[in-house]
């Protein structure tokens, strides 16, 4: 039931994102084309890439939401990370394409003979900044709520689009003031922001694919929860690993050496239940009991 609810939330956010980005892409392209602004056209390309990236996010979440099976006994959560990695490469390709085109314009000085941008792309830049920043917070809220890596990557995609629109606004305004080169400079700024977002998303996804341990704060919280059982004399070993958007915990606890097997089992089961109940991201807690 919980997985279905998380899936429904992800689909709702993703469908909203796709609809908004299609409208923005068309609006930005028309404003850039008829308003003589390459920066706005580059911004439209960025928004269009958001549409395809969100589709990838939906596919990743759909697969990662599958229940464990014989072939994947630990679940399918890492498929969401794979979606995030694909998304990062799409962002990187978009950033390089935008930057390469702008550098060519500056190198050939073709901006000199270009027409001055009209007020229309300037207005669209402001609209884009407001809408994309709102979509960042909207998507981020639900990404944190369901602890979704791919959805959080999509949120940052919205933020990078908002930042690129700020670059567009500055470039278009500068060009209208007589500094035509600034329209192309804005394109380069946009490309760098997109590339930066791509690298950050890629690193985060890779860390979760290679079973990186949890951050120190989370580990300490789990340790404190385990020690809250008074029968636990010591924690001999505690390991955590992040797999997709889930956490796996392996812990060795020390108990009174003359304790019965039944009592030791009850303590282990209590630790298992405490950790999995308190930390919703923990998919499984394995407890091994050692004599003190």
Secondary structure, DSSP 8 states (H G I E B T S, - for coil): -HHHHHHHHHHHHHHHHHHHHHHHHHHHHHHHHHTT-HHHHHHHHHHHHHHHHHHHHHHHHHHHTS---SS-TT-STHHHHHHHHHHHHHHHHHHHHHHHHHHHHHHHTGGGGS----HHHHHHHHHHHHHHHHHHHHHHHHHHHHT-HHHHHHHHHHHHHHHHHHHHHHHHHHHHTT-THHHHHHHHHHHHHHHHHHHHHHHHHHHHHTT----HHHHHHHHHHHHTSTT--EEEEEEEEEETTEEEEEEEEEE-TT--HHHHHHHHHHHHHHHHHH-TTEEEEEEEEEE-
